[in-house]
Amino acid sequence: MEQDVNKTYSTRDKIQPLEQLAETIKPSRSGGKKLVHCHGVFDLLHIGHIRYFEQAKKMGDILVVTVTPDKHVNKGPGRPVFHEDLRAEAIAALDCVDHVSINTEALAVEPIELLQPDFYVKGADYQDPTLDRTGGIVLEEAAVKAGGGKIAFTDDITFSSSNLINSSLTSLPPETSEYLAKITTRHSSDEILGYLDYSTSLKVLLVGEAIIDEYVYCETMVKTGKEPVLAARQIEREQFPGGVIAVANHVSAFSDHVKIVTFLGQNHSHEGFIREKLDTKTEIIFLPMEGDSPTIVKRRFVETYPFQKLFEIYEMGDAEPKPVETKVLLDTLDQILPEFDVVIVTDYGHGMVGPEVVELLCRKAPFLCVNTQVNAGNRGFNTISKYHRSDFICVSETELRMDFF
């Protein structure tokens, strides 16, 4: 038992912050020993990684491995599977590895500049820099050469941690995993990535209501002393950009040319909050609402345990299109629609997208995508059939059923 305790301590002792590690290796470097540096996520340590480290160690005397921190692991939902501390500890347990450090950035440029390795070693799949979609290998190689080192590549068996995790440790629902498996049999990764690359040049217009989603977290107590009303104590409040703003933020991850047309209340506009939360490369046209109608706020009161919604309050005007607002919206759309390749309509049924606007969009939008949503204010009345033409629709089963009631 004592031996195991000592071994665990020795393993963890290999893990140090970058600045401390740079001091630790100074005596060895001054003695003429060669430093080898490897870097990666290493979410699922496998035989490919082990052989990679063993080959790298043979190129010098000291092997340092830096690990990508959790916040910079961009490999999809549920990743990384293992926390950065556990990934570092697993690597430190290997005899061929002398030192481990958790990086602070996504790329290895910072530790390369700090440690100045004699060899920075990557796997064979990085030999062609054009295949690295992040462009990181080019920056890392430049940092290595600037410090007087060389970049080297191993040549041995390779596995994909992502493929292993997706097939055995996925956090996705079975239906999603099955769908993704079918997609991979019909389309190659290059084909899918090609579509994504093409989407960056598409000009996308989004039309729909801006909504502020607010969550008030509270703890229910008991009914009040004088009336049969449930009382609750507020714990915390959060606000998120919702409606067409949330959709635009997602779309801007794919396209570099995104514009929004939406209405904003003249009172309680929340314009500053919306602009702060909107992707900086997205343009927005705010059209003024008539009268005292506020920007829509949907406020949910949520019981902190068991995290259950208690009730909702909507701050909004009438759910009927106003002639003056409709005229301004029609004129705006008629002028700018020819500029765009794709039009996405997020129709929440709160009065912005009336029959005249629908007719214009169906007639002039080059590629029309429509999402009509059901909510407490329009249940059964805001259905996809109000659009006589669309190229893509996004509806839930409940929303689709509304057209058959």
Steps between C-alpha positions, in 0.01 A plus 500: 500500500786738581653440157172588327470824700855600407439418134185714491687792654786460250252501210324814614832665580578499127213747443598865539380842380686621191703769674609260774582231242724742310705549819505127577660404168763778498777294667451215252502738203817670621658154523448448129198272511256516208139599571215339306151648513162339413161671521135401462162430659553127575140460612517124477853368548559208261780292347549755221580768758735271691705414189500869404651593838752214487623600154520865605708415808758326280570833328645657815555468874201672665141458383251771594131462415261795513125442512224713348279637783130410516383848398682476167397146404275556200402148400124504545245451780614310808867555426740464652379182665782518754586813699834666423647388835415136428639520147824647634526235772449214253785630282726557801458133594697398189868426566613663175348835600713718729282808550137600434336841502146619428514779245295819538428550129366283217829485308849407617658830393526631858675192650725475193615858547551443872671159488683539163516125426767351277228290336126563481344168402165435335337190354520404133153644435644852544770471233273667245417839660213558257306222673510684834182708481597705807822621341667438835782282372632787284511739796658236724768414246587869467534529879725191512733631229509845661636333815768308310319166502366263236161344437494122463233240425454146626397214272308222672152366560237772540152505650243774539399572859187668366398190303558277800305732730215547253461126458536395864472798736258731323274726706255535211153339502479168309286659226763769438784247494306287252431800278867605501607145416272503195631840392859375503408212268351738242732800525874530554646747749654695211158535338339625822787739570469623143138598564604682817778685316252603230255632759746765619444697179119478506313821575233418758208717608308420818149634556315457828425619850779591739429342839672534836490169686515562874522236771423579862625220724322473833424278797134441578398545862137455612179685426478856623345569839193688378423356155515157331802605293830313474801708607855461371838654579701628204853358481640612166400658168650438155430650158578354159450629145216299352280488192663611177809625690583153628450352153724767345780418743485137389488590130799735535710198593453381140459816293709818495212706357203507736239773538190518724177689453294520818279729707607672818279662761540874545456447873709233674682433173789294644701622200826523694466144630417365154795673334732378776392137453484504120792360301714798399501417128118495483316810378158588639216723387276605789152611396300693763182359650200726514372640830613364834567143389824377661761268355369153579617351830412146599561461871504149648490436874693185577514297822870439565429149621390289321570763232141522384320792335222642719341749258579756229425867445513665155577869458367581154250703300204375301560194285338663197700667220471879506454669160777757552749237621408268214551777242848581634595132507371440146692798363819387676476141379405598146815709480754258648373149406684496162832534686474159671543134409303356792214639709423343839168593661457435872125551532396489865149625425523819706377735227810579297450262207147560374335381175646779284851434626457126443386566142803719428744248647347210308515700178845661520724301735752304287526208743244515779543322834210520745451417865148561634484446874221410737480688828244597761385804301427334166437131559325355197514823295865540398563202272728430207207487254479882508802489265395378154863455403824419681823322410570375852278472808591439862210388719443265790252213490257702712523798266443280197199335660339841548433514126289184521278594793 
